Amino acid sequence: MLGGWVIVLAALALLGLFHAQELFVFSGFAVEILGLVLFIRSHGGVKGESQ
């Protein structure tokens, strides 16, 4: 996880254009939301399943 943050910070430093940084941050946020949704759906169980 720490390695991922180092990569992100290095990429932000290398992206010189402000719009490129905005797009990079927005894309990263979208990937995080997608991952969270998939995680919740995979651990939610199936409707109608008895517990």
N, CA, C and O of each residue as an XYZ file, in Angstrom:
204
protein
N       0.824     -1.183      0.000
C       0.000      0.000      0.000
C       0.873      1.253      0.000
O       0.564      2.230     -0.682
N       1.939      1.221      0.750
C       2.845      2.363      0.781
C       3.488      2.587     -0.581
O       3.694      3.725     -1.001
N       3.803      1.489     -1.267
C       4.387      1.598     -2.605
C       3.448      2.289     -3.575
O       3.888      3.049     -4.437
N       2.162      2.029     -3.439
C       1.175      2.685     -4.305
C       1.148      4.183     -4.103
O       1.038      4.943     -5.065
N       1.247      4.613     -2.855
C       1.262      6.053     -2.574
C       2.521      6.710     -3.128
O       2.470      7.840     -3.614
N       3.634      6.018     -3.059
C       4.882      6.564     -3.608
C       4.757      6.731     -5.115
O       5.198      7.738     -5.670
N       4.158      5.752     -5.775
C       3.954      5.847     -7.224
C       3.039      7.015     -7.563
O       3.301      7.757     -8.509
N       1.971      7.179     -6.798
C       1.034      8.280     -7.045
C       1.727      9.624     -6.863
O       1.579     10.513     -7.701
N       2.467      9.781     -5.800
C       3.152     11.052     -5.552
C       4.199     11.334     -6.622
O       4.363     12.479     -7.042
N       4.905     10.306     -7.064
C       5.880     10.493     -8.133
C       5.197     10.883     -9.445
O       5.698     11.740    -10.173
N       4.063     10.260     -9.747
C       3.340     10.596    -10.975
C       2.817     12.026    -10.925
O       2.871     12.737    -11.928
N       2.313     12.455     -9.774
C       1.831     13.832     -9.656
C       2.973     14.827     -9.829
O       2.787     15.891    -10.421
N       4.139     14.491     -9.323
C       5.290     15.382     -9.470
C       5.735     15.455    -10.927
O       6.180     16.507    -11.386
N       5.620     14.351    -11.655
C       6.061     14.327    -13.048
C       5.049     14.958    -14.000
O       5.419     15.407    -15.085
N       3.790     14.996    -13.610
C       2.769     15.607    -14.466
C       2.856     17.126    -14.305
O       2.487     17.664    -13.261
N       3.330     17.794    -15.310
C       3.542     19.233    -15.209
C       2.270     20.039    -15.385
O       2.131     21.098    -14.773
N       1.357     19.581    -16.187
C       0.151     20.355    -16.474
C      -0.871     20.188    -15.360
O      -1.074     19.085    -14.853
N      -1.511     21.284    -14.984
C      -2.508     21.223    -13.919
C      -3.693     20.360    -14.329
O      -4.225     19.612    -13.509
N      -4.112     20.455    -15.593
C      -5.260     19.664    -16.043
C      -4.929     18.177    -16.033
O      -5.802     17.350    -15.768
N      -3.686     17.834    -16.318
C      -3.289     16.430    -16.277
C      -3.346     15.915    -14.845
O      -3.733     14.769    -14.614
N      -2.966     16.747    -13.884
C      -3.032     16.346    -12.482
C      -4.474     16.164    -12.045
O      -4.790     15.209    -11.336
N      -5.355     17.071    -12.460
C      -6.781     16.944    -12.129
C      -7.349     15.638    -12.667
O      -8.050     14.918    -11.956
N      -7.046     15.340    -13.915
C      -7.540     14.120    -14.552
C      -6.991     12.881    -13.846
O      -7.712     11.903    -13.653
N      -5.721     12.924    -13.464
C      -5.103     11.799    -12.764
C      -5.773     11.558    -11.420
O      -6.066     10.416    -11.067
N      -6.017     12.622    -10.670
C      -6.657     12.497     -9.358
C      -8.096     12.002     -9.507
O      -8.538     11.141     -8.746
N      -8.819     12.538    -10.474
C     -10.198     12.109    -10.705
C     -10.251     10.633    -11.099
O     -11.117      9.894    -10.630
N      -9.329     10.208    -11.957
C      -9.296      8.799    -12.376
C      -8.981      7.892    -11.197
O      -9.590      6.832    -11.051
N      -8.042      8.292    -10.361
C      -7.708      7.506     -9.180
C      -8.882      7.386     -8.221
O      -9.130      6.320     -7.658
N      -9.604      8.495     -8.039
C     -10.778      8.486     -7.170
C     -11.846      7.547     -7.730
O     -12.478      6.802     -6.982
N     -12.043      7.588     -9.053
C     -13.039      6.717     -9.683
C     -12.667      5.242     -9.511
O     -13.540      4.407     -9.276
N     -11.380      4.920     -9.627
C     -10.933      3.539     -9.443
C     -11.159      3.091     -8.000
O     -11.566      1.954     -7.760
N     -10.899      3.976     -7.042
C     -11.125      3.636     -5.636
C     -12.603      3.368     -5.361
O     -12.937      2.414     -4.659
N     -13.481      4.194     -5.902
C     -14.931      4.011     -5.718
C     -15.371      2.689     -6.356
O     -16.145      1.938     -5.763
N     -14.876      2.410     -7.561
C     -15.228      1.156     -8.231
C     -14.764     -0.041     -7.406
O     -15.500     -1.018     -7.265
N     -13.566      0.026     -6.868
C     -13.055     -1.055     -6.027
C     -13.896     -1.252     -4.780
O     -14.165     -2.384     -4.380
N     -14.312     -0.150     -4.165
C     -15.152     -0.234     -2.970
C     -16.501     -0.864     -3.297
O     -16.996     -1.699     -2.539
N     -17.095     -0.472     -4.412
C     -18.388     -1.037     -4.815
C     -18.254     -2.536     -5.072
O     -19.097     -3.320     -4.636
N     -17.205     -2.931     -5.774
C     -17.009     -4.355     -6.048
C     -16.741     -5.142     -4.771
O     -17.200     -6.277     -4.636
N     -16.011     -4.559     -3.844
C     -15.747     -5.213     -2.566
C     -17.036     -5.427     -1.790
O     -17.272     -6.512     -1.257
N     -17.867     -4.399     -1.726
C     -19.136     -4.499     -0.988
C     -20.048     -5.531     -1.638
O     -20.678     -6.330     -0.944
N     -20.121     -5.518     -2.973
C     -20.989     -6.473     -3.662
C     -20.502     -7.906     -3.487
O     -21.315     -8.824     -3.377
N     -19.193     -8.109     -3.460
C     -18.681     -9.472     -3.355
C     -18.831    -10.039     -1.945
O     -18.849    -11.257     -1.772
N     -18.936     -9.188     -0.955
C     -19.062     -9.651      0.430
C     -20.474     -9.473      0.980
O     -20.708     -9.677      2.172
N     -21.407     -9.097      0.124
C     -22.764     -8.841      0.591
C     -23.626    -10.060      0.722
O     -24.605    -10.038      1.467
N     -23.303    -11.121      0.030
C     -24.143    -12.302      0.062
C     -25.217    -12.231     -1.013
O     -25.392    -11.209     -1.676
N     -25.925    -13.331     -1.169
C     -26.971    -13.431     -2.187
C     -28.318    -13.249     -1.506
O     -28.546    -13.775     -0.417
N     -29.214    -12.498     -2.154
C     -30.554    -12.319     -1.596
C     -31.261    -13.672     -1.521
O     -31.155    -14.494     -2.431
N     -31.962    -13.880     -0.453
C     -32.693    -15.112     -0.276
C     -31.875    -16.207      0.385
O     -32.398    -17.276      0.700
N     -30.636    -15.952      0.589
C     -29.769    -16.939      1.224
C     -29.992    -16.917      2.726
O     -29.961    -15.848      3.336
N     -30.214    -18.071      3.332
C     -30.436    -18.102      4.775
C     -29.107    -17.994      5.499
O     -28.092    -18.538      5.062
N     -29.136    -17.283      6.612
C     -27.885    -17.076      7.347
C     -27.966    -17.774      8.620
O     -27.019    -17.736      9.406
